[in-house]
Amino acid sequence: MSRFTAAILCVLLATQSSEAFAPRGFTFGVVSPSETRLAVAVSSVAPSTSVPPTAKDTTVAQVPRLSQRWRKSTKQLATLGPASSTKEMIEKLFLAGADVFRLNFSHGSQEQKKELLDIIREIEEKYSHPIAILGDLQGPKLRVGEFSKPEGEVLNIGQTFRFDGDSAKGDNKRVQLPHPEIIEASEIGHVLLVDDGKVKLTVTGKGKGYLDCHVDVDGKISNRKGV
């Protein structure tokens, strides 16, 4: 066997035995048939052709990683009312950044609040992201009854207005005050403030189940306003 043939054989054996242990990105081979040395050539690494996923082809669990919606440090609170009680609007508020939804339990029925709670939990499950709910409990508040006119009545300075226990709808002269303890505890000269003080009345007369009052500060009084 000639020296050239022996060298070629050594190169082939070295190549076969090294393939299993060659680092990724390296290849072994003979540079030239006339030369008997082993060359190590660094293979070119092709650029990655993977395309980052878009919001269109991602799952719900992947959405938070693609949007700035979940990367903010502050927490935003949104109050739900008549204009923002639909599922579509609540979802828009959530995607716009709302982390907490406030429910005002001073207004509305329990059934309505339960419906809002269910909607919020559905959105929470859809986006795999926790949503906080703040229940605003104002505490006990004494309120008048309802009026015949949905918009309520305007009380003028100097007129007499009566609060009584009659459940009939009120008008410009009277309205129900379904709290007999207030009627019993009130005395002539006591001041009653309606709608957070917007309307001021002074008790001028008292009988069984009613109070006659003088309007000191005029204003509008409507359904379920606080006293």
ChimeraX attribute file (.defattr): number of C-alpha atoms within 10 A of each C-alpha:
attribute: neighborCount
match mode: 1-to-1
recipient: residues
	/A:1	5
	/A:2	6
	/A:3	8
	/A:4	12
	/A:5	11
	/A:6	11
	/A:7	13
	/A:8	18
	/A:9	12
	/A:10	13
	/A:11	19
	/A:12	15
	/A:13	10
	/A:14	14
	/A:15	17
	/A:16	11
	/A:17	11
	/A:18	13
	/A:19	13
	/A:20	8
	/A:21	8
	/A:22	12
	/A:23	9
	/A:24	10
	/A:25	10
	/A:26	12
	/A:27	15
	/A:28	19
	/A:29	14
	/A:30	17
	/A:31	13
	/A:32	10
	/A:33	9
	/A:34	9
	/A:35	11
	/A:36	18
	/A:37	15
	/A:38	17
	/A:39	13
	/A:40	12
	/A:41	13
	/A:42	11
	/A:43	11
	/A:44	8
	/A:45	8
	/A:46	6
	/A:47	6
	/A:48	6
	/A:49	6
	/A:50	6
	/A:51	6
	/A:52	7
	/A:53	12
	/A:54	11
	/A:55	14
	/A:56	7
	/A:57	9
	/A:58	11
	/A:59	12
	/A:60	13
	/A:61	11
	/A:62	15
	/A:63	20
	/A:64	16
	/A:65	11
	/A:66	14
	/A:67	11
	/A:68	11
	/A:69	15
	/A:70	14
	/A:71	10
	/A:72	9
	/A:73	6
	/A:74	7
	/A:75	9
	/A:76	14
	/A:77	16
	/A:78	18
	/A:79	15
	/A:80	18
	/A:81	13
	/A:82	7
	/A:83	8
	/A:84	15
	/A:85	16
	/A:86	15
	/A:87	16
	/A:88	12
	/A:89	13
	/A:90	21
	/A:91	17
	/A:92	13
	/A:93	18
	/A:94	22
	/A:95	15
	/A:96	12
	/A:97	17
	/A:98	19
	/A:99	20
	/A:100	18
	/A:101	22
	/A:102	15
	/A:103	20
	/A:104	16
	/A:105	15
	/A:106	13
	/A:107	11
	/A:108	12
	/A:109	9
	/A:110	10
	/A:111	9
	/A:112	12
	/A:113	18
	/A:114	11
	/A:115	13
	/A:116	19
	/A:117	14
	/A:118	12
	/A:119	17
	/A:120	22
	/A:121	15
	/A:122	14
	/A:123	19
	/A:124	16
	/A:125	12
	/A:126	11
	/A:127	17
	/A:128	14
	/A:129	15
	/A:130	13
	/A:131	16
	/A:132	14
	/A:133	17
	/A:134	13
	/A:135	13
	/A:136	12
	/A:137	10
	/A:138	9
	/A:139	7
	/A:140	7
	/A:141	9
	/A:142	14
	/A:143	17
	/A:144	23
	/A:145	22
	/A:146	21
	/A:147	21
	/A:148	15
	/A:149	13
	/A:150	9
	/A:151	11
	/A:152	17
	/A:153	19
	/A:154	14
	/A:155	21
	/A:156	17
	/A:157	15
	/A:158	13
	/A:159	14
	/A:160	20
	/A:161	21
	/A:162	20
	/A:163	23
	/A:164	24
	/A:165	18
	/A:166	15
	/A:167	12
	/A:168	14
	/A:169	14
	/A:170	23
	/A:171	18
	/A:172	18
	/A:173	13
	/A:174	21
	/A:175	25
	/A:176	22
	/A:177	25
	/A:178	18
	/A:179	15
	/A:180	14
	/A:181	10
	/A:182	15
	/A:183	19
	/A:184	14
	/A:185	8
	/A:186	17
	/A:187	15
	/A:188	13
	/A:189	13
	/A:190	12
	/A:191	17
	/A:192	17
	/A:193	14
	/A:194	20
	/A:195	17
	/A:196	10
	/A:197	13
	/A:198	12
	/A:199	21
	/A:200	21
	/A:201	25
	/A:202	21
	/A:203	21
	/A:204	17
	/A:205	16
	/A:206	18
	/A:207	10
	/A:208	10
	/A:209	17
	/A:210	21
	/A:211	24
	/A:212	20
	/A:213	25
	/A:214	21
	/A:215	21
	/A:216	18
	/A:217	16
	/A:218	16
	/A:219	17
	/A:220	14
	/A:221	23
	/A:222	22
	/A:223	19
	/A:224	17
	/A:225	15
	/A:226	16
	/A:227	17
